[in-house]
Amino acid sequence: MCPLNPKRKQKHLSVPSRPIDLRQFRSLRHWPTWIGIICMRAVAGLPFALQIWLGQLLGILSFYLAPSRRHVCEVNIALCFPELSATEQRKLVRRTFVSNGIGLIEICIAWCGNKERFRNRVRLHGMEHLEAALAEGRGVLLIGSHQTTFEIAGCLFSLFGELNCTYRRNDKNPLFDAFMFNGRRRLYQGVYERKDIRGAMRCLKQGKLLWYAPDQDYGAKHSVFAPFFGNLAATITAGSRFARFNNSPVLFFSHYRRSDNSGYEIHFSPVLDNYPSGDDAMDGKIINQLVENAICQQPDQYLWLHKRFKTPPPGSNRNPYQ
């Protein structure tokens, strides 16, 4: 889920209100994407044990065949877990790739599969906090992080309640963008392109539940630099502005694949009583601490393949990934 920037000037947005007809994408240039979509749909119908095995295999292969992403992951792990030995760090990097491989299979399940198959594989924790917050009628902002389970977690929660999400449009591949939109639209009550600020705010104004993940590096312009595992990281501040817009309660949303890969645990925190604080720097620190706590539950299930520290803090030109 991508961050929204309330300060960005609004442009006309044509986010569809219903699924997109994919038959319009018939040209030859879309054939490779169609092959990928067919494979994803086929994977979504496989037995769960086979899906997990395929995800593990995909993760192991990518560990060896994607050296640039492995380097990013190695740098992130070294920066965030300096107390681990070199051998322990390498093991964590490998487990991270395996978890990401399973996460790719879970995207197939979420966008193409029958979610009812997984009802007995998920446990919800803290639903009483979410229900009490929704009962206030001011909308609820779910702050989360980019764990490898984020697509399957949204899919599984949709079995029990209505959720709205944001997404980042893929302008380079219109067929995949439409396929991604359709996959999420069948799960979520509302799907808002990240520039559709008014739509997201309207969602909260209507008393609905909005999911937002601010833990990726989108540059310094709309961020503060807050500690993240002992390193300063560019941290989006739009979440606190959304919460202030309608005085909406804010909960932290975390989700994990069980260690034995048998199912999933979804957690809702109590309402955050110190967020938003009115200070962007403090809010960034609060959110990063919550994300850290969530990561430490299952360190390999975080999206360490993202360049979390690519934007250097003021006074530094260091790019740790070079």
C-alpha positions in Angstrom: 0.0 0.0 0.0 1.4 3.3 -1.0 1.6 6.6 0.8 -0.7 9.5 0.0 0.5 13.0 -0.1 -2.2 15.5 1.1 -0.1 18.5 0.1 0.3 17.4 -3.6 -1.8 19.4 -6.0 -4.7 17.3 -7.1 -5.1 16.2 -10.8 -8.1 14.7 -12.4 -8.1 11.0 -11.5 -10.0 8.4 -13.4 -10.1 5.5 -10.9 -12.8 3.1 -12.1 -15.7 2.3 -9.8 -16.0 -1.3 -11.1 -13.6 -4.0 -12.4 -11.9 -3.2 -15.7 -12.6 -5.4 -18.8 -9.2 -6.9 -19.5 -10.3 -8.0 -23.0 -9.4 -4.6 -24.3 -5.7 -5.5 -23.9 -5.3 -7.7 -27.0 -2.2 -6.3 -28.7 0.9 -8.3 -29.1 2.9 -6.3 -26.6 0.6 -7.5 -23.8 1.1 -11.2 -24.5 4.0 -11.6 -22.0 1.8 -10.1 -19.3 -1.1 -12.3 -20.3 1.1 -15.4 -19.8 2.0 -14.1 -16.3 -1.6 -13.6 -15.5 -2.5 -17.1 -16.7 0.2 -18.5 -14.5 -1.0 -16.5 -11.5 -4.5 -17.7 -11.9 -3.3 -21.3 -12.2 -1.2 -21.0 -9.0 -4.1 -19.6 -7.1 -6.0 -22.8 -7.5 -3.3 -25.2 -6.3 -3.4 -27.0 -2.9 -2.0 -24.7 -0.2 0.9 -27.0 0.7 2.0 -26.9 -3.0 1.6 -23.1 -3.1 3.9 -22.8 -0.1 6.5 -25.1 -1.7 6.4 -23.2 -4.9 6.9 -19.9 -3.0 9.9 -21.3 -1.1 11.4 -22.6 -4.4 10.8 -19.2 -6.0 12.5 -17.5 -3.0 15.6 -19.7 -3.1 16.0 -19.2 -6.9 15.7 -15.4 -6.6 18.2 -15.5 -3.7 20.8 -16.8 -6.2 19.5 -15.2 -9.4 18.8 -11.6 -8.3 22.1 -10.3 -7.0 21.1 -6.6 -7.0 18.1 -7.3 -4.8 20.2 -9.6 -2.6 22.7 -6.7 -2.2 19.9 -4.4 -1.1 18.6 -6.9 1.4 22.2 -7.6 2.7 22.7 -3.8 3.3 19.4 -3.4 5.1 20.0 -6.4 7.3 23.5 -5.3 8.2 22.3 -1.7 9.0 19.4 -2.9 11.1 20.8 -5.9 12.8 24.5 -5.1 13.4 24.4 -7.4 16.5 24.1 -10.5 14.3 27.2 -12.2 13.1 27.9 -12.3 9.3 26.7 -15.9 9.2 23.5 -15.0 11.1 22.9 -12.0 8.7 23.3 -14.2 5.7 20.8 -16.7 7.1 18.3 -14.0 7.7 18.8 -12.7 4.1 18.1 -16.1 2.7 15.0 -16.6 4.9 13.8 -13.1 3.8 14.0 -14.2 0.1 12.1 -17.4 0.9 9.4 -15.3 2.7 9.2 -12.9 -0.2 8.9 -15.9 -2.6 5.9 -17.1 -0.6 4.6 -13.6 -0.5 4.5 -13.6 -4.4 2.4 -16.7 -4.3 0.1 -15.1 -1.7 -0.5 -12.3 -4.2 -1.8 -14.9 -6.7 -4.0 -16.2 -3.9 -5.3 -12.8 -2.9 -6.0 -11.5 -6.4 -7.2 -14.7 -8.1 -8.0 -17.3 -5.6 -11.0 -18.3 -3.5 -10.5 -16.7 -0.2 -13.1 -18.9 1.6 -10.6 -21.7 1.3 -8.4 -19.9 3.9 -11.1 -18.9 6.5 -9.9 -21.6 8.9 -6.2 -20.6 8.4 -6.5 -17.1 9.9 -6.8 -15.9 13.5 -7.7 -12.3 14.3 -6.4 -10.6 17.4 -7.7 -7.3 18.8 -10.9 -7.0 16.8 -12.5 -5.5 19.9 -10.2 -2.5 19.5 -11.1 -2.1 15.8 -14.9 -2.5 16.4 -14.8 0.1 19.3 -12.9 2.6 17.1 -15.3 2.1 14.1 -18.3 2.6 16.5 -17.1 6.2 17.1 -18.2 7.0 13.5 -15.2 9.1 12.6 -13.5 6.6 10.3 -10.5 4.6 11.3 -7.0 4.8 9.9 -5.0 1.6 10.0 -1.3 2.2 9.9 0.7 -0.8 8.8 4.0 -1.9 7.3 5.1 -3.7 4.2 5.4 -7.2 5.5 5.5 -9.9 2.8 2.0 -10.9 3.9 0.3 -7.6 3.2 -1.7 -8.8 0.2 -2.9 -12.0 1.8 -3.6 -10.2 5.1 -6.0 -7.8 3.3 -7.6 -10.6 1.5 -8.2 -12.6 4.7 -9.5 -9.7 6.7 -12.0 -9.1 3.9 -13.6 -12.3 5.1 -14.6 -10.6 8.3 -15.0 -6.9 7.6 -14.9 -4.1 5.0 -11.5 -2.4 4.2 -10.4 0.4 1.9 -6.9 0.6 0.5 -4.6 2.8 -1.5 -2.5 1.7 -4.4 0.2 3.0 -6.8 -0.8 2.9 -10.4 1.6 1.1 -12.8 1.7 3.4 -15.8 4.3 1.3 -17.6 2.1 -1.7 -17.9 -1.6 -0.9 -18.3 -2.7 -4.5 -18.5 -1.0 -5.4 -15.2 -2.2 -2.2 -13.6 -5.8 -3.2 -14.6 -5.3 -6.7 -13.4 -3.9 -5.5 -10.1 -6.8 -3.1 -9.6 -9.3 -5.8 -10.3 -7.6 -8.1 -7.9 -7.8 -5.6 -5.1 -11.3 -4.2 -6.1 -12.9 -7.7 -5.5 -11.5 -7.7 -2.0 -11.8 -4.1 -0.8 -14.8 -1.8 -0.6 -12.8 1.1 -2.0 -9.4 1.2 -3.8 -7.9 4.7 -4.1 -5.0 5.6 -6.3 -2.3 7.3 -4.1 -2.9 10.7 -5.7 -6.7 10.5 -4.9 -6.4 12.4 -1.7 -10.0 13.6 -1.7 -11.3 10.1 -2.2 -9.2 8.8 0.8 -10.3 11.7 3.0 -13.9 11.1 1.9 -13.5 7.5 3.0 -12.6 8.5 6.5 -15.3 11.2 6.5 -17.9 8.5 5.8 -16.8 6.6 8.9 -15.0 3.8 6.9 -11.7 1.9 7.5 -8.7 3.0 5.5 -5.4 1.1 5.3 -2.2 3.1 4.8 1.5 2.0 5.0 4.0 4.8 5.4 7.2 2.8 5.8 8.8 3.2 2.4 11.3 5.8 1.2 9.7 8.2 -1.2 12.3 11.0 -0.9 12.9 13.9 1.5 10.3 16.3 0.2 7.3 15.1 2.1 9.2 13.2 4.9 10.9 13.7 8.2 14.0 11.7 9.2 13.2 9.5 12.1 15.2 6.6 13.7 14.6 3.2 12.2 16.6 0.4 13.8 19.2 3.0 14.9 19.4 4.6 11.4 17.8 7.8 10.2 15.2 7.0 7.5 13.0 9.2 5.4 9.5 8.7 6.8 6.3 9.9 5.2 4.2 12.1 7.5 0.9 12.0 5.6 -0.6 9.5 8.1 -0.9 12.1 10.9 -2.5 14.6 8.5 -5.1 12.0 7.5 -5.8 11.2 11.2 -6.2 14.9 12.0 -8.5 15.6 9.1 -11.5 13.9 10.7 -10.0 13.3 14.1 -10.0 9.6 13.2 -8.8 7.0 15.6 -5.5 5.3 14.5 -4.7 1.6 15.1 -1.6 -0.3 14.1 -2.2 -3.2 11.8 0.3 -6.2 11.7 0.1 -9.6 10.1 2.3 -12.7 10.0 2.6 -16.0 8.4 3.0 -18.7 11.1 6.4 -20.1 11.5 5.2 -23.5 10.3 3.5 -21.9 7.3 0.1 -23.4 8.4 -1.8 -20.1 8.4 -1.9 -16.5 9.4 -2.2 -14.2 12.4 -3.7 -10.7 12.0 -3.3 -8.1 14.9 -5.0 -4.8 15.6 -3.5 -2.7 18.3 -5.5 -0.5 20.7 -6.1 3.0 19.5 -2.9 4.9 19.6 -3.2 7.5 22.3 -0.1 9.5 21.4 -0.6 9.8 17.6 -0.9 12.2 15.9 1.1 14.2 18.4 1.1 17.5 16.5 4.8 17.2 15.8 5.8 15.5 12.5 9.2 14.4 13.8 7.7 12.8 16.8 5.0 11.1 14.7 7.6 9.7 12.4 9.5 8.3 15.4 6.3 6.8 16.8 5.4 5.1 13.6 8.9 3.8 13.0 9.0 2.3 16.5 5.7 0.5 15.9 7.1 -0.9 12.6 10.2 -2.0 14.3 8.2 -3.8 17.0 6.2 -5.6 14.3 9.3 -6.6 12.3 11.0 -8.1 15.4 8.1 -10.6 15.7 9.1 -12.2 12.3 12.2 -10.3 10.9 12.3 -12.4 7.7 8.7 -11.4 6.8 9.5 -7.7 6.1 10.1 -6.3 2.7 13.9 -5.8 3.2 14.3 -5.8 -0.6 13.2 -2.2 -0.7 15.9 0.5 -0.4 14.7 1.9 2.9 17.7 4.2 3.4 18.2 5.4 -0.2 17.5 9.1 0.8 20.4 10.4 2.8 19.6 12.7 5.8 20.6 16.3 5.7 24.3 16.8 5.8 25.1 13.4 4.3 25.6 12.2 0.8 26.1 8.6 1.7 24.1 6.0 -0.3 24.6 2.7 1.5 23.5 0.7 -1.6 26.4 1.8 -3.8 
